[in-house]
Every structure is written in C-alpha cells, then in structure tokens.
C-alpha cells in the first residue's frame, strides 16, 4: 500500500521533481564515477555561481552515499536516474516496516500494524516522499526511526552482546 501510494506520481512521467533532486542525483552520480574520497574533496563549480560549492560541507552526505551504495547493490538494470526516482518511494515503504517493529516493542503486534498503516497513508509524510522526490526527508525518517528502534530494543534486550551490537549500529 505504501509503495503504491508513493509511486503514483510516476503515472505522469518517470522524472525527478523540483530542483534539489537533480543536484542530489548529480552528487550521487559523482560518487559512482569518482569514488567516495573524491566526493569529500569535490568543489562543484556548477553550483552557487561564481564561488562554487563545497559539496560535502553543504549537502546531505548520507543521502548521496546511501543511494550510491544501494544502487550498486540493488540497482540491477535500472539507470541511476531511474533508481533515484524510485528511491524515496522504496525507502518510505521500508520505513513502514521499521515503524511496525518500533511500536511492536511496546504496544504489541496490533499496535505495530495500526502505526505502520497510519504512517503508510499519512499525507504529510507521503507528500515529502513520493517517487521523484529524491531529497533527504524519506531517508532521514528511515534512519531516525531505525536508530530509535535499535536503541530502544537494545535497552529492552536481555542479551548483552545483542544489545551492544544494536546500540553500536543505532
């Protein structure tokens, strides 16, 4: 349900929306073509004329790195452009699963299902995470809720090794 709702803009054309997603696409492409170390040294002369832009100091590093890494792992036969169009809808849909796990920790399965359904159809969240909206909000929600889940489940865990592993990733 979440993915179907978030992918509806693709019915009107498979493209990135607004200006920032195009820059984020270009930054992700730069990582794939030049490597992560070059990305941190990149001074983009095509942005912020006439001084240019120190990309790693002024942009969403985790969005670009996560998209580049997941594209290499899961991109398959998609072009990077097409992958970045779908990326927000996929991450938003995965966040529904993390919401379920987080709420289930304290409220049980039914509460987790209700919370994940509410997140899946929440208009304010959907508006900032549809196909083509390749910006940091969907990924930020995913990482934030995942970190919170790992932290709280580590506190609740009785297995010390598993708890320390969860806290180190959270």
C-alpha positions in Angstrom: 0.0 0.0 0.0 2.7 2.4 1.0 4.7 1.9 -2.2 1.7 2.1 -4.4 0.7 5.4 -2.9 4.2 6.8 -3.1 4.8 5.7 -6.7 1.6 7.4 -8.1 3.5 10.5 -9.5 5.2 8.1 -11.9 1.8 7.8 -13.7 2.5 11.4 -15.0 6.1 10.6 -16.1 9.1 9.0 -14.7 11.1 12.0 -13.7 12.7 13.8 -10.8 10.6 16.6 -9.3 11.9 20.1 -8.4 15.5 21.4 -8.5 17.2 19.8 -5.5 16.6 16.2 -6.6 18.6 16.9 -9.7 21.5 18.1 -7.7 21.2 15.1 -5.4 21.2 12.8 -8.5 24.3 14.6 -9.8 26.1 14.2 -6.4 25.2 10.5 -6.3 26.5 10.1 -9.9 29.7 11.8 -8.9 30.3 9.3 -6.1 29.7 6.4 -8.5 32.0 7.9 -11.1 34.8 9.2 -8.9 34.6 7.4 -5.6 33.8 8.5 -2.1 37.1 10.0 -1.2 36.9 12.3 -4.3 33.4 13.3 -3.2 34.7 14.7 0.0 37.2 16.8 -1.9 34.6 17.9 -4.6 34.2 21.7 -5.1 31.3 21.9 -7.5 31.8 24.8 -10.0 28.4 24.3 -11.5 26.6 25.3 -8.3 26.4 28.6 -6.4 28.0 30.7 -9.1 30.6 32.3 -9.0 32.2 30.8 -5.9 31.1 27.2 -6.4 30.1 24.8 -3.6 31.9 22.6 -1.2 29.5 19.7 -1.7 30.4 17.6 1.4 30.2 20.6 3.7 26.8 21.9 2.4 24.7 18.9 1.3 23.1 15.7 2.5 26.1 13.3 2.5 24.2 10.3 3.8 21.6 10.6 1.0 24.2 10.6 -1.7 26.3 7.8 -0.1 23.3 5.6 0.7 21.8 6.0 -2.7 25.2 5.2 -4.4 25.8 2.1 -2.2 22.3 0.7 -2.6 22.3 1.4 -6.3 25.5 -0.7 -6.6 23.8 -3.5 -4.6 20.3 -3.4 -5.8 20.2 -1.2 -8.9 20.1 -4.1 -11.3 19.4 -3.0 -14.9 18.0 0.4 -13.8 19.8 3.6 -14.8 20.9 5.7 -11.8 18.4 8.3 -12.9 15.5 5.8 -12.7 16.8 4.4 -9.4 16.9 7.8 -7.8 13.3 8.4 -9.0 12.2 5.2 -7.2 14.5 5.6 -4.1 12.1 7.8 -2.0 9.2 5.5 -2.5 11.2 2.4 -1.6 12.7 4.0 1.5 9.4 5.3 2.6 7.9 1.9 2.2 10.7 0.3 4.2 10.1 2.9 6.9 6.7 1.4 7.4 8.3 -1.9 8.4 10.6 -0.1 10.9 7.6 1.8 12.4 5.9 -1.6 12.9 8.9 -3.0 14.7 9.4 0.1 16.9 5.7 0.3 18.0 5.5 -3.5 18.4 8.3 -3.3 21.1 6.0 -1.6 23.5 2.4 -2.0 22.1 2.3 -5.4 20.6 1.6 -6.6 17.0 -1.8 -4.9 16.6 -0.4 -1.5 17.7 2.5 -2.0 15.3 0.2 -2.8 12.4 -2.0 0.2 13.1 1.0 2.5 13.5 2.6 1.3 10.2 -0.8 1.6 8.4 -1.1 5.2 9.7 2.4 6.0 8.5 1.8 4.4 5.2 -1.2 6.6 4.4 -0.1 9.8 6.3 -0.4 12.7 3.8 2.3 14.9 5.3 4.8 12.1 5.1 3.7 11.0 1.6 4.0 14.5 0.1 7.7 14.6 1.0 8.5 11.1 -0.1 6.9 10.2 -3.4 8.6 8.9 -6.5 10.8 11.6 -8.0 11.3 13.5 -4.7 15.0 12.5 -4.3 15.6 14.6 -1.2 16.7 13.8 2.4 13.4 13.6 4.2 12.4 9.9 3.4 15.9 8.7 4.2 16.1 10.9 7.3 12.9 9.4 8.6 14.1 5.9 7.9 17.5 6.3 9.6 16.0 8.2 12.5 13.3 5.7 13.3 15.7 2.8 12.7 18.1 4.3 15.1 15.4 4.8 17.7 14.2 1.3 17.2 17.7 -0.1 17.7 18.4 2.0 20.8 15.1 1.1 22.5 15.2 -2.6 21.6 18.8 -2.7 22.9 17.6 -1.2 26.2 14.8 -3.8 26.4 17.0 -6.7 25.4 18.3 -9.1 28.0 21.1 -10.4 25.7 24.1 -8.1 26.5 26.0 -8.9 23.2 23.0 -8.3 21.1 22.2 -5.1 23.0 25.7 -3.7 22.5 25.5 -4.6 18.8 22.2 -2.8 18.4 23.4 0.3 20.3 26.6 0.5 18.2 24.5 0.5 15.0 21.8 2.7 16.4 
